[in-house]
């Protein structure tokens, strides 16, 4: 049986810090991490990401 609550993808602090190191050449403070966390939902187009994956896999109705 499929668990509808199973997490399929996630982003953790290490992921964010890796991007910060590459883009800013430094790690983020705890306060900056909180600010990024609050903004992620504004930019993570989960619907579009899922739709793109479905299309790329050529899944049909």
C-alpha positions as CSV (number, residue, x, y, z in Angstrom):
1,X,0.0,0.0,0.0
2,X,1.3,3.5,-0.9
3,X,1.8,5.8,2.1
4,X,0.3,9.2,1.1
5,X,2.4,10.9,3.8
6,X,5.8,9.6,2.5
7,X,8.1,12.5,1.8
8,X,9.4,12.3,-1.8
9,X,11.9,15.1,-1.8
10,X,13.3,17.4,0.8
11,X,15.9,20.2,1.2
12,X,18.0,20.2,4.4
13,X,20.4,22.8,5.9
14,X,23.4,21.1,4.4
15,X,21.9,21.6,0.9
16,X,21.3,25.3,1.7
17,X,24.8,25.8,3.1
18,X,26.4,24.1,0.1
19,X,24.6,26.5,-2.2
20,X,25.6,29.5,0.1
21,X,29.2,28.4,0.0
22,X,29.2,28.2,-3.8
23,X,27.2,31.4,-4.4
24,X,28.4,33.6,-1.5
25,X,31.7,31.9,-0.5
26,X,30.5,31.6,3.1
27,X,28.0,29.7,5.2
28,X,24.8,31.3,6.5
29,X,24.1,32.3,10.1
30,X,21.2,30.7,12.0
31,X,19.1,33.9,11.4
32,X,19.9,33.9,7.7
33,X,18.9,30.2,7.5
34,X,15.6,31.0,9.0
35,X,15.0,33.8,6.5
36,X,15.9,31.4,3.6
37,X,13.6,28.7,5.1
38,X,10.7,31.2,5.2
39,X,11.3,32.1,1.5
40,X,11.8,28.6,0.1
41,X,8.0,28.0,-0.3
42,X,7.7,31.2,-2.4
43,X,10.2,29.9,-4.9
44,X,9.9,26.1,-4.9
45,X,7.5,25.4,-7.7
46,X,6.5,22.0,-6.6
47,X,3.5,21.7,-9.0
48,X,5.7,22.6,-11.9
49,X,8.5,20.3,-10.8
50,X,6.0,17.4,-10.6
51,X,4.4,18.2,-13.9
52,X,7.9,18.5,-15.5
53,X,8.8,15.0,-14.2
54,X,5.5,13.5,-15.4
55,X,6.1,15.0,-18.9
56,X,9.7,14.0,-19.1
57,X,8.8,10.5,-18.2
58,X,6.1,10.6,-20.8
59,X,3.4,9.3,-18.5
60,X,-0.1,9.4,-20.0
61,X,-3.6,9.5,-18.6
